[in-house]
């Protein structure tokens, strides 16, 4: 379909989509919490009702992915099953149960001249989401944008086009049934990249762009967009095993962070071990991970204790493998671990395993990441696990939002000023 359209065709069609989104966002911004929540419940019911249809369309995408040589990590992100469909529906219901983030008075000040100044949360407006592979983003984005009063324009990757259109059909049908403007959720039906290039210049209609996918996608969006972007380039998550800790717990946490689902951005990619325990802990963790088919890439110190590891290169310390591969380094102390993480990490999620309060406090204060853990797997960096119902993405930026982004992170604020005739002199 997209190959038959000219650039002017895309501009015309996308401007119409943008205009409809703006109109829908203005209606949505004044809807009651109950109206929005009823629509979310209707979306959940529609997805469960159309489960077989969604899975059939997803199978088409999976077959195309295999034929096109898609990696196992990407296939895992693309794949839907009954459990994942049920999780999407439950995510919609969890979002419905959350507090409405719109209309909250964030501060209220009365000036000496009697002016009352309220700072009140409001929707951002129209949000565009550009993403790869994961069909669940279609549902998560629709849910969170609806809850926060924003219209959303969704553009998934070509590899998930059938899954996304099937889900979009369910979502828009639910909006119509609930009496809500269907243009609050719009999915672009084209796989042609020119559609994205046009959309990224639509600052007259779109207020925010959130890309979710590989680093190349996100950098391309950053380079082309005239619209503000919230992003994270990649998830290089680090684990530091301190000189004093529960080593059995450390093995369990590292196995979970690396192996439970290696193809996601909150999986561990680098392990740092304090030199004081390396002689004991390095062989122990190497044996556990090798038994889980993890490829270890280590520095000379680690390889002296775990000769099965292959030599690590400088590039390994900043690599997001998204696979059963782990880079391992022995460090002199806590300061060296923090310096490594702040240099090579991606400001996503980092963990210290320690029972030393002073080490924990220093790590938490000095590691410059959106989410910092003590004695818990990095795999919890997720909107669902954080009680947001779902997430629109995980931001490693420092402006507006950081970490998993739920409904509250999709609002901004305005000042409402009440007077009774005050003039400035």
Secondary structure, 3 states (H helix, E strand, C coil): CHHHCCHHHHHHHHHHHHHHHHHHHHHHCCCCHHHHHHHHHHHHHHHHHCHHHHHHHHHHHHHHHHHCCCCHHHHHHHCCCHHHHHHHHHHHHHHHHCCCCCCCEEEEEECCCCCEEEEEEEECCEEEEEECCCCHHHHHHHHHHHHCCCEEEEECCHHHHHHHHHHHHHHHHHHHHCCCCHHHEEECCCCCHHHHHHHCCCCCCCCEEEEECCHHHHHHHHHHCCCCEECCCCCCEEEEECCCCCHHHHHHHHHHHHHCCCCCCCCEEEEEEEHHHHHHHHHHHHHHHHHCCCEEEECHHHHHHCCCCEECCHHHHHCCCCCCEEEEEEECCHHHHHHHHHHHCCCCEEEEECCCHHHHHHHHHHCCCCEEEECCCHHHCCCCCCCCCCCCCEECCCCCCCEECCHHHHEEEEEEEECCCCCCC
